[in-house]
Amino acid sequence: MNRHTIIYKTGQLILPEIIDLHFVTDLLHVGQLELNYVGKAITGQNDQPEEVSLLLFHFQTEEKLDYGIAESELNHLLSQELKNGNPKISTEGNDIIVQL
């Protein structure tokens, strides 16, 4: 298995008490996220927690992932993974971590 991380950043979010799949999916499709990292599995650190929030996706694939694919394709891939998988969603400060 190949492990990957995709990190988006956005302005600081005020998170609801419960972060669910619907909330994460809406963030992904709203278009206000900036792609920050695509690559091998890493632990993301938010060095500006007062200014930005991170949305981190950690997942595995059987095949290697082309890290140069278009952002629209990444969004589609993540949407499919969210819909077909059993994501574990957690928060750390104002950041959201999604394990797919």
C-alpha positions as CSV (number, residue, x, y, z in Angstrom):
1,M,0.0,0.0,0.0
2,N,1.1,3.5,-0.7
3,R,0.4,6.1,1.9
4,H,-0.4,9.7,1.0
5,T,-1.2,13.1,2.5
6,I,-3.1,16.0,0.9
7,I,-3.2,19.3,2.8
8,Y,-5.4,22.2,2.0
9,K,-5.3,25.5,3.9
10,T,-7.9,28.2,4.3
11,G,-8.6,31.2,6.5
12,Q,-9.1,30.3,10.1
13,L,-12.3,28.3,10.5
14,I,-14.7,28.5,13.4
15,L,-15.5,24.8,13.7
16,P,-18.9,23.5,14.8
17,E,-19.0,21.2,17.8
18,I,-19.3,18.2,15.6
19,I,-17.4,17.9,12.4
20,D,-19.1,15.4,10.1
21,L,-18.7,14.1,6.6
22,H,-21.1,16.7,5.2
23,F,-19.0,19.5,6.7
24,V,-15.8,18.2,5.2
25,T,-17.4,17.5,1.8
26,D,-18.8,21.1,1.7
27,L,-15.3,22.5,2.5
28,L,-13.8,20.5,-0.3
29,H,-16.4,21.8,-2.9
30,V,-16.8,25.4,-1.8
31,G,-13.6,26.4,-3.6
32,Q,-12.0,28.4,-0.8
33,L,-9.3,25.9,-0.1
34,E,-5.7,26.4,-1.2
35,L,-3.8,23.3,-2.1
36,N,-0.8,23.3,0.2
37,Y,0.8,19.8,-0.1
38,V,0.4,16.6,-2.0
39,G,2.8,13.8,-1.4
40,K,3.9,10.9,0.8
41,A,2.4,10.6,4.2
42,I,3.5,13.3,6.6
43,T,2.2,14.9,9.8
44,G,1.2,18.4,9.0
45,Q,2.1,21.2,11.3
46,N,0.1,24.5,11.3
47,D,2.6,27.2,11.9
48,Q,0.0,30.0,11.7
49,P,-3.0,28.6,13.8
50,E,-4.3,32.1,14.5
51,E,-4.6,32.9,10.8
52,V,-5.2,29.7,8.9
53,S,-6.9,26.3,9.3
54,L,-5.6,23.1,7.6
55,L,-7.7,20.3,6.2
56,L,-5.5,17.2,6.1
57,F,-6.4,14.0,4.3
58,H,-4.4,10.8,5.0
59,F,-5.1,7.8,2.8
60,Q,-3.7,4.7,1.1
61,T,-3.9,3.5,-2.4
62,E,-2.9,0.2,-4.0
63,E,-1.3,2.0,-7.0
64,K,1.1,4.9,-6.9
65,L,-0.5,8.3,-7.0
66,D,0.7,10.9,-9.5
67,Y,1.4,13.9,-7.3
68,G,1.3,16.2,-10.3
69,I,-2.3,15.6,-11.1
70,A,-4.7,18.6,-11.4
71,E,-6.3,19.9,-8.3
72,S,-9.8,19.2,-9.7
73,E,-8.8,15.5,-10.1
74,L,-7.5,15.5,-6.5
75,N,-10.8,16.9,-5.3
76,H,-12.7,14.2,-7.3
77,L,-10.4,11.5,-5.8
78,L,-11.0,12.7,-2.3
79,S,-14.8,13.0,-2.9
80,Q,-14.9,9.4,-4.0
81,E,-12.8,8.3,-1.1
82,L,-15.1,10.2,1.3
83,K,-18.2,8.7,-0.2
84,N,-17.0,5.1,-0.5
85,G,-14.9,4.9,2.6
86,N,-15.4,5.1,6.3
87,P,-13.5,8.3,7.1
88,K,-12.4,9.0,10.7
89,I,-12.6,12.8,11.2
90,S,-10.9,14.5,14.1
91,T,-9.8,18.0,15.0
92,E,-6.6,19.5,16.4
93,G,-7.2,23.2,17.3
94,N,-8.8,24.7,14.2
95,D,-7.4,22.0,11.9
96,I,-9.4,19.0,10.5
97,I,-7.7,15.7,10.1
98,V,-9.4,13.0,7.9
99,Q,-8.2,9.5,7.9
100,L,-9.6,7.6,4.8
